[in-house]
Amino acid sequence: MPLNRDQLAKRISAEIQDGDYVNLGIGIPTLVANHIPEDVHILLQTENGLLGMGAYPTEHEVDPDLINAGKETITESLGASYFSSEDSFAMIRGGHIDLTILGAFEVDEQGSIASWMVPGKLVKGMGGAMDLVAGTKRIIVAMTHTDKDGNPKLLSRCNLPLTAQHCITDVFTDYGYFKIKNGAFHLLEHAPDVSIQQIQQATQGKLIVADSVAEMNV
């Protein structure tokens, strides 16, 4: 079986370094906040103007006025600060965010990402993704390996409208961890219960498998 959402978020949390300023996208990325190791001290930033976001609230901690950019209720960490969305985007565009973790509909072997629009569905806009992929020092994509119909999401070329081109190098899916370089997805780790053959069958873009592929530590 592929990883569940929490297992994937836990694995990605191991990529965060002590002292990082981190922005978490909507969906699987938001779960990463629940798995930050106790000895790793970071600051989570949201586009709507909070630096110092905490984990999801318990039932007794819910404050309807305290939300992230995806309009989900959140908690604040000690020392959190609030500011305008304008200042938040200045922080992003100024290159002050160390790591962004984004969801995506598609990623291709050239490192392009489609994350904001499905044709025929109502969307309110691209949100902050375009700024985040342009202004962040490192970008990680977190997503399921296939869509709900079982179609591959790691492609030779994205079919959906692009968020940005040639900017993604690290993709974590419920099947494995991939590094994009030289026009291909390089498989570095596989989920414990997913075989290399399953990954090959579920990947439409060019896939390179090393002689030895590590098992994801979840």
Backbone as CSV, one residue per row, in Angstrom:
resi,resn,N_x,N_y,N_z,CA_x,CA_y,CA_z,C_x,C_y,C_z
1,MET,0.831,-1.198,0.000,0.000,0.000,0.000,0.872,1.258,0.000
2,PRO,0.435,2.302,-0.706,1.162,3.580,-0.652,1.079,4.181,0.750
3,LEU,1.888,5.200,0.992,1.849,5.896,2.267,0.520,6.632,2.419
4,ASN,0.050,6.767,3.667,-1.091,7.644,3.882,-0.590,9.084,4.026
5,ARG,-1.496,10.022,4.143,-1.127,11.441,4.148,-0.209,11.784,5.323
6,ASP,-0.494,11.220,6.488,0.327,11.529,7.661,1.720,10.926,7.552
7,GLN,1.829,9.722,7.008,3.143,9.105,6.819,3.989,9.923,5.848
8,LEU,3.355,10.408,4.787,4.077,11.218,3.813,4.534,12.531,4.442
9,ALA,3.648,13.157,5.217,4.001,14.405,5.887,5.140,14.188,6.884
10,LYS,5.119,13.073,7.584,6.180,12.768,8.555,7.524,12.623,7.850
11,ARG,7.551,11.924,6.708,8.815,11.763,5.971,9.338,13.107,5.499
12,ILE,8.452,13.951,4.994,8.885,15.256,4.495,9.417,16.126,5.620
13,SER,8.862,15.980,6.821,9.307,16.799,7.948,10.792,16.598,8.250
14,ALA,11.323,15.445,7.870,12.749,15.169,8.102,13.644,16.038,7.218
15,GLU,13.087,16.669,6.192,13.856,17.535,5.296,14.045,18.936,5.862
16,ILE,13.297,19.273,6.906,13.342,20.624,7.466,14.539,20.753,8.393
17,GLN,15.267,21.836,8.249,16.466,22.084,9.034,16.178,23.049,10.182
18,ASP,16.902,22.875,11.271,16.759,23.763,12.418,17.012,25.206,11.985
19,GLY,16.108,26.098,12.386,16.249,27.511,12.049,15.600,27.935,10.750
20,ASP,14.991,26.998,10.022,14.375,27.326,8.737,13.131,28.198,8.903
21,TYR,12.915,29.056,7.905,11.643,29.740,7.722,10.909,28.961,6.636
22,VAL,9.703,28.446,6.957,9.034,27.478,6.095,7.614,27.928,5.774
23,ASN,7.211,27.753,4.524,5.837,28.002,4.110,5.219,26.681,3.674
24,LEU,4.028,26.377,4.193,3.340,25.132,3.881,2.118,25.405,3.021
25,GLY,2.011,24.712,1.885,0.862,24.857,1.015,-0.350,24.115,1.548
26,ILE,-1.447,24.197,0.791,-2.707,23.577,1.183,-2.657,22.072,0.925
27,GLY,-3.372,21.292,1.746,-3.455,19.850,1.570,-2.424,19.112,2.402
28,ILE,-1.752,18.133,1.799,-0.752,17.326,2.505,0.309,18.184,3.180
29,PRO,0.809,19.252,2.525,1.853,20.049,3.178,1.475,20.590,4.557
30,THR,0.204,20.952,4.773,-0.176,21.496,6.072,0.026,20.489,7.200
31,LEU,-0.038,19.195,6.878,0.127,18.151,7.892,1.560,18.070,8.400
32,VAL,2.502,18.611,7.639,3.909,18.568,8.052,4.105,19.265,9.391
33,ALA,3.289,20.280,9.670,3.404,21.028,10.926,3.201,20.139,12.148
34,ASN,2.481,19.032,11.976,2.227,18.122,13.097,3.374,17.160,13.362
35,HIS,4.404,17.180,12.518,5.471,16.177,12.627,6.862,16.781,12.757
36,ILE,6.957,18.053,13.071,8.263,18.675,13.242,8.947,18.068,14.464
37,PRO,10.161,17.528,14.339,10.861,16.945,15.500,11.031,17.970,16.619
38,GLU,10.986,17.504,17.860,11.043,18.410,19.013,12.347,19.191,19.079
39,ASP,13.427,18.623,18.536,14.719,19.313,18.605,14.967,20.233,17.406
40,VAL,13.968,20.371,16.542,14.081,21.250,15.380,13.186,22.467,15.609
41,HIS,13.790,23.634,15.620,13.060,24.869,15.887,12.987,25.692,14.604
42,ILE,11.760,25.881,14.111,11.555,26.595,12.856,10.449,27.633,13.039
43,LEU,10.246,28.456,12.025,9.134,29.399,11.997,8.325,29.137,10.733
44,LEU,7.037,28.839,10.920,6.138,28.597,9.807,5.449,29.890,9.417
45,GLN,5.480,30.206,8.131,4.931,31.449,7.614,3.734,31.172,6.720
46,THR,2.709,32.015,6.810,1.564,31.895,5.912,1.402,33.185,5.119
47,GLU,0.871,33.047,3.890,0.733,34.214,3.022,-0.230,35.255,3.569
48,ASN,-1.173,34.837,4.418,-2.156,35.797,4.921,-1.651,36.588,6.119
49,GLY,-0.372,36.420,6.494,0.218,37.332,7.453,0.497,36.819,8.845
50,LEU,1.025,35.613,8.960,1.416,35.074,10.265,2.784,34.417,10.149
51,LEU,3.658,34.745,11.050,4.956,34.082,11.163,4.998,33.448,12.555
52,GLY,5.063,32.116,12.582,5.024,31.411,13.855,3.775,30.564,13.987
53,MET,3.340,29.959,12.887,2.174,29.079,12.916,2.510,27.778,13.635
54,GLY,1.561,27.275,14.421,1.750,26.004,15.112,1.015,24.881,14.404
55,ALA,0.782,23.793,15.129,0.104,22.623,14.570,-1.400,22.871,14.498
56,TYR,-2.130,21.922,13.922,-3.583,22.016,13.922,-4.092,22.048,15.361
57,PRO,-5.168,22.800,15.628,-5.684,22.877,16.996,-6.482,21.640,17.383
58,THR,-6.516,21.362,18.694,-7.450,20.371,19.204,-8.830,21.010,19.244
59,GLU,-9.832,20.233,19.584,-11.201,20.756,19.623,-11.321,21.952,20.572
60,HIS,-10.568,21.909,21.670,-10.660,22.970,22.679,-9.768,24.171,22.336
61,GLU,-8.891,24.035,21.344,-7.994,25.126,20.969,-8.491,25.936,19.781
62,VAL,-9.562,25.493,19.143,-10.021,26.131,17.910,-10.397,27.592,18.152
63,ASP,-9.798,28.464,17.347,-10.120,29.889,17.343,-10.504,30.248,15.910
64,PRO,-11.783,30.555,15.651,-12.214,30.808,14.264,-11.532,32.005,13.615
65,ASP,-10.914,32.869,14.401,-10.222,34.031,13.843,-8.763,33.747,13.505
66,LEU,-8.297,32.555,13.866,-6.892,32.209,13.634,-6.834,31.146,12.539
67,ILE,-6.501,31.572,11.305,-6.535,30.670,10.157,-5.268,30.817,9.321
68,ASN,-5.030,29.799,8.492,-3.920,29.867,7.545,-4.427,30.346,6.193
69,ALA,-3.560,30.332,5.192,-3.938,30.832,3.869,-5.009,29.974,3.209
70,GLY,-5.160,28.731,3.668,-6.193,27.847,3.139,-7.491,27.912,3.916
71,LYS,-7.590,28.889,4.836,-8.785,29.110,5.660,-9.042,27.975,6.642
72,GLU,-7.994,27.248,7.011,-8.096,26.214,8.039,-7.697,26.818,9.384
73,THR,-8.358,26.397,10.449,-7.988,26.887,11.767,-6.631,26.314,12.183
74,ILE,-5.836,27.140,12.846,-4.473,26.773,13.223,-4.192,27.253,14.641
75,THR,-3.022,26.956,15.130,-2.550,27.498,16.399,-1.341,28.388,16.114
76,GLU,-0.949,29.145,17.121,0.235,29.983,16.989,1.292,29.504,17.962
77,SER,2.554,29.637,17.596,3.649,29.246,18.473,4.094,30.443,19.304
78,LEU,4.884,30.183,20.338,5.384,31.246,21.201,6.210,32.235,20.375
79,GLY,5.901,33.519,20.483,6.632,34.532,19.733,6.081,34.814,18.358
80,ALA,4.912,34.255,18.026,4.308,34.472,16.708,4.010,35.955,16.491
81,SER,4.062,36.375,15.237,3.785,37.770,14.905,2.825,37.843,13.729
82,TYR,2.059,38.935,13.684,1.068,39.148,12.645,1.420,40.390,11.843
83,PHE,1.104,40.347,10.549,1.397,41.489,9.691,0.496,41.400,8.468
84,SER,0.561,42.393,7.620,-0.306,42.425,6.438,0.118,41.377,5.410
85,SER,-0.816,41.020,4.546,-0.495,40.115,3.435,0.561,40.740,2.533
86,GLU,0.520,42.063,2.418,1.529,42.773,1.624,2.932,42.516,2.161
87,ASP,3.103,42.593,3.481,4.407,42.333,4.082,4.786,40.861,3.953
88,SER,3.778,39.997,4.024,4.030,38.564,3.888,4.611,38.246,2.513
89,PHE,4.037,38.844,1.470,4.539,38.583,0.119,5.880,39.270,-0.131
90,ALA,6.127,40.369,0.555,7.451,40.984,0.469,8.509,40.055,1.052
91,MET,8.133,39.345,2.111,9.033,38.368,2.728,9.339,37.235,1.741
92,ILE,8.290,36.775,1.049,8.453,35.683,0.082,9.267,36.145,-1.128
93,ARG,8.871,37.262,-1.707,9.532,37.753,-2.919,10.957,38.223,-2.644
94,GLY,11.232,38.570,-1.392,12.571,39.016,-1.035,13.548,37.885,-0.777
95,GLY,13.082,36.625,-0.928,13.969,35.474,-0.770,14.259,35.097,0.669
96,HIS,13.345,35.423,1.587,13.584,35.174,3.006,12.991,33.845,3.504
97,ILE,12.308,33.103,2.619,11.754,31.801,2.991,12.729,30.710,2.549
98,ASP,13.143,29.883,3.496,14.134,28.837,3.199,13.535,27.650,2.464
99,LEU,12.296,27.301,2.815,11.693,26.083,2.271,10.198,26.277,2.079
100,THR,9.712,25.913,0.910,8.277,25.860,0.631,7.903,24.424,0.301
101,ILE,6.807,23.956,0.910,6.275,22.622,0.607,4.902,22.821,-0.011
102,LEU,4.764,22.412,-1.264,3.552,22.661,-2.035,2.889,21.364,-2.476
103,GLY,1.574,21.405,-2.612,0.866,20.340,-3.296,0.881,20.611,-4.789
104,ALA,0.477,19.619,-5.591,0.452,19.810,-7.047,-0.511,18.826,-7.686
105,PHE,-1.054,19.230,-8.831,-1.848,18.317,-9.654,-0.937,17.504,-10.568
106,GLU,0.119,18.157,-11.081,1.061,17.507,-11.995,2.442,18.120,-11.833
107,VAL,3.457,17.303,-12.050,4.840,17.766,-12.158,5.456,17.023,-13.335
108,ASP,6.281,17.712,-14.123,6.876,17.000,-15.255,8.387,16.862,-15.114
109,GLU,8.967,16.105,-16.035,10.381,15.721,-15.940,11.333,16.902,-16.155
110,GLN,10.793,18.039,-16.574,11.602,19.251,-16.704,11.514,20.127,-15.447
111,GLY,10.774,19.668,-14.451,10.644,20.430,-13.217,9.571,21.489,-13.248
112,SER,8.655,21.426,-14.213,7.528,22.348,-14.246,6.397,21.812,-13.375
113,ILE,5.570,22.727,-12.850,4.527,22.345,-11.907,3.188,22.965,-12.311
114,ALA,2.129,22.167,-12.213,0.754,22.635,-12.394,0.035,22.388,-11.074
115,SER,-0.357,23.465,-10.412,-0.867,23.302,-9.046,-2.092,24.149,-8.725
116,TRP,-2.635,24.854,-9.710,-3.656,25.824,-9.331,-4.987,25.723,-10.053
117,MET,-5.055,25.060,-11.185,-6.289,25.116,-11.969,-6.575,23.799,-12.674
118,VAL,-7.823,23.341,-12.516,-8.330,22.221,-13.293,-9.384,22.776,-14.239
119,PRO,-9.191,22.656,-15.560,-10.151,23.228,-16.517,-11.583,22.758,-16.245
120,GLY,-12.517,23.701,-16.286,-13.917,23.376,-16.059,-14.364,23.525,-14.626
121,LYS,-13.399,23.734,-13.701,-13.747,23.898,-12.293,-13.525,25.341,-11.863
122,LEU,-14.352,25.805,-10.936,-14.255,27.165,-10.453,-13.010,27.340,-9.586
123,VAL,-12.177,28.299,-9.929,-11.003,28.627,-9.123,-10.982,30.127,-8.870
124,LYS,-10.455,30.517,-7.725,-10.424,31.931,-7.367,-9.115,32.609,-7.759
125,GLY,-8.163,31.829,-8.236,-6.884,32.404,-8.636,-5.744,31.505,-8.233
126,MET,-4.553,31.908,-8.604,-3.367,31.085,-8.362,-2.919,31.118,-6.915
127,GLY,-3.339,32.131,-6.162,-2.878,32.239,-4.794,-1.409,32.629,-4.744
128,GLY,-0.705,32.149,-3.730,0.685,32.548,-3.555,1.696,31.640,-4.199
129,ALA,1.238,30.572,-4.873,2.169,29.564,-5.389,3.177,30.143,-6.368
130,MET,2.737,31.027,-7.244,3.633,31.601,-8.247,4.778,32.363,-7.582
131,ASP,4.453,33.113,-6.526,5.484,33.862,-5.806,6.401,32.929,-5.022
132,LEU,5.807,31.890,-4.427,6.588,30.969,-3.605,7.616,30.200,-4.426
133,VAL,7.235,29.723,-5.609,8.186,28.953,-6.416,9.291,29.838,-6.979
134,ALA,9.008,31.160,-7.086,10.012,32.078,-7.627,10.942,32.624,-6.557
135,GLY,10.440,32.725,-5.308,11.217,33.419,-4.293,11.794,32.565,-3.183
136,THR,11.497,31.268,-3.167,11.943,30.399,-2.081,13.256,29.700,-2.433
137,LYS,14.093,29.508,-1.420,15.409,28.904,-1.659,15.311,27.425,-2.053
138,ARG,14.362,26.684,-1.443,14.175,25.278,-1.801,12.686,24.980,-1.846
139,ILE,12.270,24.190,-2.844,10.857,23.840,-3.014,10.720,22.321,-2.991
140,ILE,9.771,21.843,-2.198,9.427,20.423,-2.173,7.963,20.287,-2.583
141,VAL,7.674,19.369,-3.480,6.291,19.066,-3.845,5.862,17.809,-3.100
142,ALA,4.679,17.882,-2.492,4.100,16.743,-1.774,2.750,16.426,-2.395
143,MET,2.587,15.219,-2.918,1.324,14.897,-3.589,1.149,13.388,-3.720
144,THR,-0.044,12.971,-4.111,-0.254,11.566,-4.437,0.384,11.271,-5.789
145,HIS,0.783,10.031,-5.985,1.500,9.666,-7.209,0.560,9.607,-8.418
146,THR,-0.704,9.269,-8.171,-1.707,9.195,-9.232,-2.950,9.979,-8.808
147,ASP,-3.799,10.305,-9.777,-5.052,10.984,-9.439,-6.096,9.963,-8.990
148,LYS,-7.315,10.424,-8.750,-8.363,9.542,-8.224,-8.742,8.426,-9.192
149,ASP,-8.441,8.635,-10.469,-8.738,7.611,-11.477,-7.541,6.711,-11.769
150,GLY,-6.439,6.914,-11.030,-5.254,6.094,-11.226,-4.321,6.584,-12.311
151,ASN,-4.548,7.776,-12.837,-3.685,8.314,-13.884,-2.422,8.917,-13.286
152,PRO,-1.270,8.759,-13.952,-0.005,9.290,-13.430,-0.031,10.804,-13.292
153,LYS,0.681,11.303,-12.280,0.827,12.750,-12.076,2.274,13.204,-12.256
154,LEU,3.198,12.242,-12.418,4.582,12.547,-12.787,4.687,12.310,-14.289
155,LEU,4.765,13.393,-15.047,4.569,13.328,-16.489,5.804,13.770,-17.272
156,SER,5.817,13.427,-18.556,6.867,13.943,-19.430,6.643,15.427,-19.690
157,ARG,5.364,15.835,-19.712,5.011,17.244,-19.862,3.654,17.479,-19.204
158,CYS,3.544,18.531,-18.414,2.282,18.833,-17.746,1.183,19.124,-18.771
159,ASN,-0.023,18.657,-18.478,-1.166,18.910,-19.337,-1.985,20.112,-18.861
160,LEU,-1.998,20.355,-17.567,-2.790,21.436,-16.988,-2.029,22.760,-17.066
161,PRO,-2.735,23.881,-16.915,-2.053,25.187,-16.922,-0.956,25.250,-15.865
162,LEU,0.198,25.763,-16.262,1.363,25.750,-15.380,1.305,26.843,-14.323
163,THR,1.865,26.510,-13.168,2.138,27.504,-12.138,3.492,28.145,-12.415
164,ALA,4.470,27.301,-12.775,5.812,27.784,-13.078,6.565,26.708,-13.846
165,GLN,7.621,27.115,-14.536,8.429,26.199,-15.332,9.804,25.986,-14.705
166,HIS,10.303,24.758,-14.825,11.696,24.413,-14.531,12.151,24.888,-13.126
167,CYS,11.338,24.637,-12.126,11.679,25.126,-10.785,11.655,24.044,-9.713
168,ILE,11.129,22.868,-10.032,10.979,21.807,-9.030,12.124,20.804,-9.150
169,THR,12.734,20.474,-8.028,13.797,19.458,-8.021,13.461,18.282,-7.111
170,ASP,12.577,18.475,-6.125,12.278,17.419,-5.152,10.784,17.142,-5.101
171,VAL,10.400,15.887,-5.335,8.997,15.483,-5.292,8.851,14.289,-4.366
172,PHE,7.979,14.429,-3.381,7.630,13.325,-2.490,6.191,12.919,-2.785
173,THR,5.989,11.649,-3.133,4.642,11.135,-3.337,4.402,9.992,-2.355
174,ASP,3.181,9.475,-2.359,2.873,8.336,-1.499,3.552,7.056,-1.993
175,TYR,4.252,7.144,-3.146,5.005,6.001,-3.672,6.502,6.115,-3.400
176,GLY,7.021,7.355,-3.334,8.468,7.467,-3.165,8.956,8.903,-3.211
177,TYR,10.281,9.041,-3.160,10.955,10.339,-3.219,11.747,10.400,-4.512
178,PHE,11.547,11.485,-5.276,12.155,11.638,-6.584,12.920,12.961,-6.661
179,LYS,14.089,12.896,-7.274,14.878,14.093,-7.586,14.786,14.313,-9.097
180,ILE,14.425,15.545,-9.488,14.339,15.856,-10.916,15.645,16.493,-11.366
181,LYS,16.296,15.859,-12.319,17.507,16.427,-12.902,17.743,15.824,-14.277
182,ASN,18.329,16.610,-15.145,18.663,16.174,-16.511,17.459,15.574,-17.244
183,GLY,16.305,16.183,-17.065,15.119,15.770,-17.799,14.544,14.430,-17.402
184,ALA,14.662,14.056,-16.129,14.135,12.769,-15.689,13.838,12.783,-14.198
185,PHE,12.958,11.873,-13.781,12.696,11.643,-12.368,13.649,10.545,-11.880
186,HIS,14.488,10.872,-10.915,15.418,9.901,-10.348,14.847,9.396,-9.024
187,LEU,14.542,8.116,-8.965,13.952,7.521,-7.769,15.033,7.304,-6.711
188,LEU,14.888,7.979,-5.568,15.860,7.863,-4.484,15.367,6.974,-3.347
189,GLU,14.049,6.998,-3.092,13.461,6.197,-2.019,12.095,5.689,-2.479
190,HIS,11.714,4.516,-1.982,10.382,3.992,-2.279,9.641,3.738,-0.973
191,ALA,8.313,3.843,-1.012,7.502,3.548,0.163,7.681,2.084,0.543
192,PRO,7.625,1.756,1.825,7.916,0.386,2.269,7.114,-0.700,1.565
193,ASP,5.847,-0.421,1.252,4.999,-1.456,0.664,4.691,-1.214,-0.809
194,VAL,5.536,-0.437,-1.472,5.365,-0.167,-2.903,6.606,-0.663,-3.634
195,SER,6.413,-1.495,-4.643,7.543,-2.058,-5.377,8.042,-1.096,-6.453
196,ILE,9.258,-1.333,-6.895,9.829,-0.532,-7.987,8.965,-0.680,-9.237
197,GLN,8.475,-1.888,-9.484,7.639,-2.129,-10.660,6.348,-1.306,-10.605
198,GLN,5.734,-1.204,-9.426,4.530,-0.384,-9.278,4.816,1.080,-9.612
199,ILE,5.968,1.559,-9.153,6.342,2.948,-9.408,6.563,3.169,-10.901
200,GLN,7.230,2.229,-11.551,7.479,2.349,-12.990,6.168,2.384,-13.771
201,GLN,5.223,1.551,-13.387,3.945,1.481,-14.085,3.098,2.728,-13.869
202,ALA,3.298,3.395,-12.726,2.460,4.549,-12.372,3.122,5.883,-12.706
203,THR,4.281,5.849,-13.391,5.006,7.070,-13.744,5.055,7.201,-15.258
204,GLN,4.524,8.318,-15.764,4.485,8.504,-17.214,5.747,9.188,-17.737
205,GLY,6.360,10.051,-16.919,7.586,10.717,-17.323,8.781,9.772,-17.276
206,LYS,9.906,10.241,-17.791,11.120,9.428,-17.798,11.576,9.156,-16.372
207,LEU,11.757,7.890,-16.043,12.119,7.482,-14.687,13.447,6.751,-14.702
208,ILE,14.349,7.173,-13.847,15.635,6.505,-13.703,15.709,5.903,-12.301
209,VAL,15.979,4.613,-12.254,16.032,3.886,-10.994,17.473,3.494,-10.707
210,ALA,17.981,3.909,-9.573,19.352,3.582,-9.193,19.483,2.092,-8.887
211,ASP,20.716,1.612,-8.875,20.952,0.198,-8.561,20.455,-0.151,-7.160
212,SER,20.547,0.810,-6.255,20.091,0.603,-4.884,19.192,1.768,-4.497
213,VAL,17.923,1.468,-4.215,16.940,2.485,-3.826,16.567,2.275,-2.366
214,ALA,16.724,3.287,-1.557,16.446,3.176,-0.128,14.952,3.092,0.121
215,GLU,14.608,2.518,1.267,13.222,2.477,1.690,12.906,3.696,2.542
216,MET,11.768,4.317,2.310,11.391,5.512,3.067,11.275,5.188,4.553
217,ASN,11.817,6.080,5.377,11.743,5.909,6.827,10.511,6.631,7.346
218,VAL,9.432,5.887,7.567,8.180,6.472,8.037,7.714,5.804,9.336
